[in-house]
């Protein structure tokens, strides 16, 4: 029976069967796990077109072997179906292949792809559809010898599209290889580029021979053309499974299940073929039974082999999980909870090829989801208490059992890392506070010494000057000079007072000392009244809104007075003559809000990050301690301050102070 088959038929039978199974295997993986994005969809359709190409050739070959040799040439329905499938795959493969490469290029370049390229793709699809319409009866015709041969019309119709598609794909693969930083994926792109060039050469040589009317050998060309088309599928499948290429996240249990199923189908097909070959000499049922029972001999070795493979896979997954846990613990030791959560979300998403991960803590700020789709939630528990939730967003219909178990294990480990991070954060914060207090204590000692050594002489100087001013016979010019000297002495005393206030050690509201309750409206009205004269002297309008009713906050009168006086004085000094400063008092839920708004030139963007730094100032005679004192005072009472600038028409500054309600 084997003698009835030519070497070309046997080679094509083996190659096309392998190609059909290979691309059906890839389609099974893609169908269950692919993402609903343009690149993944186009890649899936490209796999379908390649599968149709192999399946159509396989059906055509079976029709040639089992029908043509028995009944001779003729229009059989099986042949028509095979030709239709093969023609559909041959027509759609070139445009889909180019489209898949361009979508991958678009993803690498972050959507920066010229629009004219997509116009080219549309024309490519249109030409493919026109070619399929005019194709008529099929891609191949039988010659008188019962073999399939290409016609020149069909060569001119289809081969240019194949040539353009594989040439462009090879060029793009070379570009991807240069861009790829990972060596394994760079080698993959290079191998695909070489493969596409070989496909181009194998298909171009016989096509050129047909165009020129020169004979060629289909016994060599056709098996070689299909054999080389196996290589992209093998490379793609290997890197998707082994290196998580394209982040498809193929699960090992699915790979093993699909592989076992296809191997079983292949073996049964092989048994069927052998029984047909031996049919003249041996009953087909007996042949199939013998070949099936032969598997029993190899069952034990196969079981040991599969156990070893599964054991290695389990150990690899366990080691990956341990490495991931160790990395999360390492980041937790930095004591930055926000950085820990961001790192854990990123690494979990990459390790398990998920579409997104979100970790939400019950006592933390709410964070909106950045992705949508199917989600599996894992509760984070610290003992019996729930502290948060781990949300895993995935591409397919459900998570595999192994991924679910690994994420469940991570959900058990994350609370310990979060606790460690918080403990270290508290430790670092206390160490920073201690260092700050030590620094301020030294500064306070220096400020007290400076104040003692300067204030006594300044007081004497001021007393002498005031005594001179009481003399009615003092010349006018001398009187003006004395008044200026007294003003400068007062200014120096004010700066010394600021320095002493800043150097005073802070007592935070969170340290266990309960803050007093103060009527913010009364303090604001008194402060505005005291500074009204200074505002009028500078030609600035100073107003207070919202102080009609009593407004209590958890603070001290001294702290609120210091904060308001510094902010209002800064606003008055920043506004030119004719400008205005508004102080607005309001309630927002349980908090008391103070707004100090001016219509001055505003604060430049490059200055805003530094305005609360001690000794930073943009004024020629400033000390740079006003806003530093404000921030320090607010931190003592557990309040916050925000700055907005510009406010309107590129001018103005608004400081918003939020106090806890009393």
C-alpha positions in Angstrom: 0.0 0.0 0.0 2.9 2.4 0.8 4.1 2.0 -2.7 1.0 3.7 -4.0 2.1 7.0 -2.3 4.7 9.3 -3.8 7.4 10.8 -1.7 5.8 14.2 -2.2 2.5 13.0 -0.9 4.0 11.3 2.2 6.1 14.5 3.0 3.1 16.8 2.6 0.9 14.4 4.6 3.3 14.6 7.6 4.0 18.3 7.3 0.4 19.4 6.8 -0.8 17.2 9.6 1.9 18.7 11.9 1.0 22.3 10.8 -2.7 21.8 11.2 -2.2 20.5 14.8 0.4 23.1 15.6 -1.7 26.1 14.6 -4.8 24.6 16.1 -2.9 24.2 19.3 -1.9 27.9 19.2 -5.4 29.0 18.4 -6.7 27.0 21.4 -4.3 28.9 23.7 -5.2 32.3 22.1 -8.9 31.7 22.2 -8.9 31.0 26.0 -6.4 33.7 27.0 -6.0 36.4 24.5 -6.8 40.0 25.3 -9.5 41.9 23.5 -7.0 44.4 21.9 -6.3 45.0 18.2 -2.9 43.2 18.2 -4.1 40.1 19.9 -7.3 39.9 17.7 -5.3 40.3 14.5 -2.7 37.8 15.6 -5.6 35.3 16.4 -7.0 35.9 12.9 -3.6 35.4 11.4 -3.4 32.0 13.2 -6.8 31.1 11.7 -5.6 32.0 8.2 -2.4 29.9 8.6 -4.5 27.0 10.0 -6.9 27.2 7.0 -3.9 27.1 4.7 -2.6 23.9 6.2 -6.0 22.4 6.7 -7.0 23.1 3.1 -3.8 21.5 1.8 -4.3 18.5 4.1 -7.9 18.0 2.9 -6.8 18.4 -0.7 -4.1 15.9 -0.2 -6.5 13.4 1.3 -8.9 13.9 -1.6 -6.0 13.4 -4.0 -4.9 10.1 -2.3 -8.2 8.5 -1.5 -10.5 9.8 -4.2 -8.5 10.7 -7.3 -6.5 7.5 -7.2 -9.7 5.4 -6.9 -12.0 7.3 -9.3 -9.7 9.4 -11.4 -9.9 13.2 -12.1 -13.3 14.8 -11.6 -15.1 17.6 -9.8 -15.6 16.1 -6.3 -17.2 18.0 -3.5 -14.3 17.2 -1.1 -11.9 18.8 -3.5 -14.0 21.9 -3.9 -14.2 22.3 -0.1 -10.4 21.8 0.2 -9.7 24.4 -2.5 -12.1 26.9 -0.9 -10.5 26.5 2.5 -7.0 26.7 1.1 -7.9 29.8 -1.1 -9.4 31.5 1.9 -6.3 31.0 4.0 -4.0 32.0 1.1 -5.9 35.1 0.5 -6.2 36.4 4.1 -2.8 35.4 5.3 -0.7 38.2 3.6 -2.8 41.2 4.7 -3.3 39.7 8.2 0.4 39.0 8.6 1.3 42.6 7.7 -1.5 44.0 9.9 -0.3 41.9 12.9 3.2 43.3 12.5 2.0 46.9 12.3 -0.2 46.5 15.4 2.8 45.2 17.2 4.8 48.1 15.9 2.1 50.5 17.1 2.2 49.0 20.6 6.0 49.3 20.7 5.9 53.0 19.5 2.9 53.8 21.8 0.5 54.5 19.0 2.9 56.7 17.0 2.3 55.0 13.6 1.7 57.1 10.5 -1.9 57.0 9.3 -1.0 56.2 5.7 0.2 52.8 6.8 -3.4 51.9 7.8 -4.6 53.1 4.4 -2.1 50.7 2.9 -3.5 47.8 5.1 -7.1 48.6 3.9 -6.0 48.5 0.3 -4.2 45.2 1.0 -7.4 43.7 2.4 -9.4 45.0 -0.5 -7.0 43.5 -3.0 -7.2 40.2 -1.2 -11.0 40.2 -1.3 -10.9 41.0 -5.0 -8.4 38.2 -5.6 -10.6 35.8 -3.8 -13.7 36.8 -5.8 -11.9 36.3 -9.1 -10.2 33.2 -8.0 -13.2 31.1 -9.2 -12.7 27.4 -9.0 -9.7 27.3 -6.8 -6.0 27.8 -6.3 -4.9 24.6 -8.0 -6.0 22.6 -11.1 -5.2 19.0 -11.9 -3.1 18.4 -14.9 -3.4 15.3 -17.1 -1.2 13.3 -14.8 -3.5 13.8 -11.8 -1.1 16.2 -10.1 -1.7 19.7 -9.0 0.0 22.5 -10.8 -0.1 26.3 -10.6 -1.5 28.3 -13.5 0.2 31.6 -14.6 -3.0 33.6 -13.9 -3.1 32.4 -10.3 0.6 33.0 -9.8 0.3 36.6 -11.0 -2.8 37.1 -8.8 -1.5 35.7 -5.5 2.3 35.5 -5.4 2.8 39.3 -5.3 0.7 39.6 -2.2 2.8 36.8 -0.5 6.0 38.5 -1.6 5.0 41.9 -0.3 3.7 40.5 3.0 6.7 38.4 3.9 9.2 41.0 2.7 7.6 43.7 4.9 7.3 41.3 7.8 11.0 40.4 7.6 11.9 44.1 7.5 9.7 44.9 10.6 11.1 41.8 12.5 14.7 43.1 11.9 13.5 46.5 13.3 12.0 44.8 16.4 15.2 42.8 16.9 17.2 46.1 17.1 14.7 47.7 19.5 14.3 44.7 21.8 16.5 44.9 24.9 16.1 41.3 26.0 18.5 38.9 24.2 16.0 36.0 24.0 13.3 38.1 22.3 15.9 39.8 20.1 16.9 36.4 18.8 13.3 35.5 18.3 12.7 38.5 16.1 15.9 37.8 14.1 14.9 34.1 13.6 11.4 35.2 12.4 13.0 37.7 10.0 15.2 35.0 8.5 12.3 32.6 8.3 10.1 35.1 6.4 12.9 35.7 3.9 13.3 31.9 3.4 9.5 31.7 2.8 9.8 34.5 0.3 12.6 32.7 -1.5 10.9 29.3 -1.6 7.6 30.8 -2.9 9.3 33.2 -5.3 11.5 30.6 -7.2 8.6 28.4 -8.5 6.4 31.4 -9.1 9.1 33.0 -11.2 9.5 29.7 -13.1 5.8 29.6 -13.9 5.8 33.2 -15.0 8.8 32.6 -17.3 7.3 29.3 -18.6 10.1 27.2 -17.0 9.4 23.9 -15.4 9.9 23.3 -11.7 9.6 20.3 -9.4 6.5 20.4 -7.1 7.7 17.4 -5.3 10.4 19.6 -3.7 8.8 23.0 -3.7 5.4 22.3 -2.1 6.7 20.3 1.0 9.5 22.9 1.5 7.0 25.8 1.3 4.8 24.3 4.0 7.7 23.0 6.1 9.1 26.5 6.5 5.7 27.8 7.5 5.9 25.6 10.6 8.9 27.5 12.0 7.0 30.8 13.0 4.4 28.8 14.8 7.0 26.7 16.7 9.0 29.8 17.6 5.9 31.7 18.7 4.6 28.9 20.8 7.9 28.2 22.5 8.4 31.8 23.6 4.8 32.3 24.7 5.0 29.2 26.9 8.6 29.5 28.1 9.3 33.3 28.2 5.7 34.7 28.5 6.2 36.5 25.2 3.5 39.2 24.5 2.3 38.7 28.2 -0.3 36.2 27.1 0.0 34.5 30.5 -0.4 31.0 29.2 -1.0 28.6 32.2 1.0 25.4 32.4 -2.0 23.2 33.2 -3.7 24.4 30.0 -0.6 23.7 28.0 -0.3 20.2 29.4 -4.0 19.4 28.8 -4.0 20.7 25.3 -0.7 19.0 24.4 -1.9 15.7 25.8 -5.2 16.0 23.8 -3.4 16.8 20.6 -0.9 14.0 21.0 -3.7 11.5 21.6 -5.4 12.8 18.4 -2.1 12.5 16.5 -1.5 9.0 17.7 -5.0 7.9 16.8 -4.6 9.5 13.3 -1.3 7.7 12.9 -3.0 4.4 13.9 -5.7 5.0 11.4 -3.2 5.7 8.6 -1.1 2.6 9.4 -4.2 0.4 9.4 -5.2 1.7 5.9 -1.7 1.1 4.6 -1.7 -2.5 5.9 -5.3 -3.1 4.9 -4.5 -5.5 2.0 -2.5 -7.7 4.3 -3.9 -7.2 7.7 -7.4 -6.3 9.1 -7.6 -2.6 10.0 -9.3 -3.2 13.3 -6.6 -5.6 14.4 -3.9 -3.1 13.4 -5.5 -0.2 15.3 -6.0 -2.4 18.4 -2.3 -3.5 18.4 -1.1 0.1 18.0 -3.3 1.3 20.8 -2.3 -1.6 23.2 1.4 -0.8 22.4 1.0 2.3 24.4 0.7 0.2 27.6 4.3 -0.8 27.2 5.3 2.9 27.2 2.9 4.0 29.9 5.2 3.6 32.9 8.2 5.5 31.2 5.8 8.2 30.1 4.3 8.5 33.6 7.8 8.9 35.1 8.8 11.4 32.4 5.6 13.5 32.9 6.1 13.3 36.7 9.6 14.7 36.3 8.3 17.5 34.0 5.5 18.4 36.3 7.9 18.4 39.3 10.3 20.8 37.6 7.4 23.0 36.6 6.1 23.1 40.2 9.6 23.8 41.6 10.0 26.7 39.0 6.6 28.2 40.0 7.5 27.8 43.7 10.9 29.5 43.2 9.3 32.3 41.3 6.8 32.8 44.1 9.5 32.9 46.7 11.5 35.4 44.7 8.5 37.6 44.3 7.8 37.4 48.1 11.4 38.2 48.9 11.3 41.2 46.5 8.2 42.6 48.2 9.7 42.1 51.7 12.9 43.9 50.5 10.9 46.9 49.3 8.9 46.9 52.6 12.1 47.4 54.5 12.4 50.9 52.9 9.4 52.0 55.1 7.5 53.6 52.3 4.0 52.1 52.1 2.9 53.9 48.9 6.1 52.7 47.1 5.5 49.1 48.5 1.9 49.0 47.1 2.9 50.3 43.7 5.8 47.9 43.5 3.7 44.9 44.6 1.0 45.7 42.1 3.5 46.1 39.2 5.4 42.9 40.0 2.3 40.7 40.6 0.9 41.9 37.3 4.1 41.1 35.4 4.7 37.8 37.1 1.2 36.4 36.4 0.6 38.2 33.1 -2.5 39.9 34.5 -4.2 42.9 32.9 -4.1 44.8 36.1 -3.7 44.5 39.9 -5.0 46.8 42.6 -4.2 46.6 46.4 -6.7 48.6 48.5 -6.3 49.0 52.3 -9.3 49.8 54.5 -7.5 52.5 56.4 -5.8 53.9 53.3 -7.1 56.4 50.6 -9.5 55.0 48.0 -7.8 54.3 44.7 -9.9 54.0 41.5 -9.3 51.0 39.2 -7.1 51.8 36.2 -8.3 48.7 34.2 -11.6 47.0 33.7 -12.7 43.4 32.9 -12.9 40.2 34.9 -11.6 40.5 38.4 -10.9 38.1 41.2 -10.7 39.5 44.8 -8.4 38.1 47.6 -9.0 39.3 51.1 -5.9 40.6 53.0 -6.1 39.5 56.7 -4.0 40.4 59.7 -5.1 37.7 62.0 -8.9 37.7 62.2 -9.2 41.3 61.0 -9.6 42.3 57.3 -7.1 45.0 56.4 -7.7 45.3 52.7 -8.2 43.4 49.4 -6.1 42.3 46.5 -7.9 42.6 43.1 -6.5 40.7 40.2 -7.8 41.7 36.7 -7.3 39.0 34.1 -7.8 38.6 30.3 -9.6 35.3 30.0 -12.8 33.9 31.4 -11.3 32.8 34.7 -8.0 32.4 36.6 -6.4 29.0 36.4 -6.2 26.9 39.6 -2.4 27.4 40.0 -2.6 31.1 39.5 -5.5 31.4 42.0 -3.5 29.4 44.6 -0.4 31.5 44.1 -2.3 34.8 44.4 -4.0 33.4 47.5 -0.6 32.7 49.0 0.5 36.2 48.2 -2.6 37.6 49.8 -1.5 35.8 53.0 2.0 37.2 52.8 1.2 40.8 51.9 -0.2 41.8 55.4 3.1 40.9 57.0 5.0 43.0 54.5 2.5 45.9 55.0 2.9 45.7 58.8 6.7 45.6 58.5 6.6 48.6 56.2 4.4 50.6 58.6 6.6 49.7 61.6 9.7 50.9 59.8 7.8 54.0 58.5 6.9 54.9 62.1 10.5 54.2 63.2 11.9 56.4 60.5 9.4 59.1 61.2 10.2 59.1 64.9 13.9 59.1 64.1 13.4 62.1 61.7 11.3 63.9 64.4 14.0 63.2 67.0 16.7 64.5 64.6 14.5 67.5 63.9 14.1 68.3 67.6 17.8 67.9 68.2 18.5 70.3 65.3 15.9 72.7 66.6 17.2 72.5 70.1 20.7 73.4 68.9 19.1 76.2 66.8 17.1 77.3 69.9 20.2 77.5 72.0 21.9 79.5 69.3 18.9 81.7 68.8 18.6 82.3 72.6 22.3 83.2 72.8 21.9 85.6 69.8 18.8 87.1 71.1 20.3 87.7 74.6 23.4 89.2 73.1 21.5 91.4 70.6 18.3 92.4 72.4 20.0 94.1 75.3 22.0 96.4 73.1 19.0 97.0 70.9 16.9 97.9 73.9 19.5 100.4 75.0 19.8 101.8 71.5 16.0 102.1 71.2 15.7 103.8 74.7 18.4 106.4 73.8 16.7 107.1 70.5 13.3 107.5 72.1 14.8 109.8 74.7 16.2 111.9 71.9 12.8 112.0 70.2 11.3 113.5 73.3 13.6 116.6 73.0 11.5 119.4 71.4 14.6 121.2 70.2 15.8 118.2 68.1 16.3 119.3 64.4 13.8 117.9 61.9 16.4 116.0 59.9 17.8 114.4 63.0 14.3 113.5 64.3 13.6 111.7 61.0 16.8 109.8 61.2 16.0 108.7 64.8 12.5 107.6 63.8 14.1 105.4 61.0 16.6 104.0 63.5 13.8 103.1 65.9 11.8 101.4 63.1 14.9 99.3 62.2 15.4 98.3 65.8 11.8 97.2 65.9 12.3 95.2 62.7 15.4 93.5 64.1 13.4 92.6 67.3 10.6 91.1 65.1 13.2 89.0 63.2 14.7 87.7 66.5 11.2 86.8 67.7 10.6 84.8 64.5 13.8 83.0 64.9 13.0 82.1 68.5 9.5 80.9 67.5 10.8 78.7 64.7 13.5 77.2 67.0 10.9 76.3 69.7 10.5 72.5 69.8 7.2 71.3 68.3 4.6 69.4 70.3 2.4 67.5 67.8 -1.3 66.9 68.4 -0.7 63.2 67.7 1.8 62.8 70.6 -0.9 62.3 73.2 -1.3 65.9 74.3 -4.9 67.0 73.5 -5.2 70.3 71.7 -7.2 73.1 73.2 -10.3 74.5 71.5 -10.2 78.1 70.2 -12.7 80.4 68.5 -11.1 80.9 65.2 -13.5 83.7 64.2 -12.5 85.8 67.2 -8.8 85.2 66.6 -9.2 86.1 62.9 -11.1 89.3 63.7 -8.5 90.4 66.2 -5.6 89.6 63.9 -7.1 91.4 60.9 -7.9 94.4 63.2 -4.2 94.6 64.3 -2.9 94.4 60.8 -5.4 96.8 59.3 -3.2 99.8 60.0 -0.2 98.2 58.1 -2.5 97.4 55.2 -3.8 101.0 55.0 -0.3 102.3 55.2 0.6 100.3 52.1 -2.6 101.2 50.3 -4.0 97.6 50.4 -7.6 96.7 51.1 -7.8 94.0 53.9 -11.2 92.4 54.5 -12.6 89.5 56.6 -15.5 87.3 55.5 -17.5 84.7 57.5 -16.5 85.7 61.0 -20.0 86.6 62.1 -20.6 83.4 64.1 -18.5 81.5 66.5 -16.3 78.9 64.8 -14.3 76.5 67.1 -11.4 74.4 66.1 -8.9 72.0 67.9 -6.0 74.4 68.1 -4.4 77.0 70.4 -5.0 80.7 70.1 -1.2 81.4 69.9 -0.9 78.9 66.9 -3.8 80.3 65.0 -2.6 83.9 65.6 0.9 83.0 64.4 -0.4 81.3 61.3 -2.8 84.1 60.3 -0.4 87.0 61.1 2.4 85.5 59.0 0.1 84.7 56.0 -1.6 88.1 56.1 1.6 90.0 56.4 3.1 88.0 53.5 0.0 88.8 51.4 0.1 92.5 52.2 3.8 92.7 51.3 3.2 90.8 48.0 0.3 93.0 46.8 1.1 96.4 45.2 -0.7 99.6 46.2 -4.4 99.5 45.3 -4.6 95.7 45.6 -6.6 93.6 48.0 -6.2 90.8 50.6 -9.3 88.8 51.6 -9.5 86.5 54.7 -12.4 84.0 54.4 -13.6 81.8 57.2 -15.9 78.8 56.5 -16.9 75.3 57.6 -16.4 72.2 55.4 -18.0 69.2 57.0 -16.3 68.9 60.5 -13.3 71.0 59.6 -12.7 74.8 59.8 -11.2 76.3 56.6 -9.3 79.6 56.5 -8.5 81.1 53.1 -6.1 84.0 52.6 -6.5 85.3 49.0 -4.5 88.2 47.4 -4.5 89.6 43.9 -0.7 90.1 43.7 1.6 88.8 41.0 1.5 85.2 42.3 4.2 82.7 43.1 6.3 81.4 40.2 6.1 77.7 39.5 9.8 77.0 40.1 9.5 78.7 43.6 6.4 77.0 44.9 8.1 73.7 45.9 10.5 75.6 48.2 8.2 78.2 49.9 8.0 76.3 53.1 11.7 75.6 53.4 13.4 77.5 56.3 15.4 80.5 55.4 14.2 80.5 51.8 13.0 83.9 50.7 12.6 86.0 47.5 12.4 89.3 49.5 15.6 91.4 49.9 14.9 91.9 53.6 13.2 88.7 54.5 14.4 85.9 56.8 12.6 83.1 55.0 11.0 81.9 58.3 7.4 83.1 58.0 5.9 80.2 56.0 8.3 77.8 57.7 6.7 78.9 61.1 3.2 78.5 59.6 3.9 74.9 58.5 5.5 74.1 61.8 2.6 75.5 63.8 0.0 73.7 61.7 1.9 70.4 62.1 1.8 70.9 65.9 -2.0 71.1 65.9 -2.6 68.5 63.2 -3.8 70.9 60.6 -2.9 71.2 56.9 -2.1 74.0 54.4 -2.3 74.2 50.6 -1.1 76.8 48.2 -2.8 77.7 44.9 -1.1 80.2 42.5 -2.0 81.7 40.1 -5.7 82.0 41.0 -7.2 84.1 38.2 -5.7 85.7 35.0 -2.2 84.4 35.9 -2.2 86.5 39.1 -3.0 86.0 42.8 -2.2 83.5 45.5 -4.6 81.5 47.8 -3.4 79.8 51.0 -6.0 77.3 52.3 -5.6 76.3 56.0 -7.8 73.3 57.2 -8.2 73.0 61.0 -9.9 70.1 62.8 -13.3 71.1 64.1 -13.6 71.5 67.9 
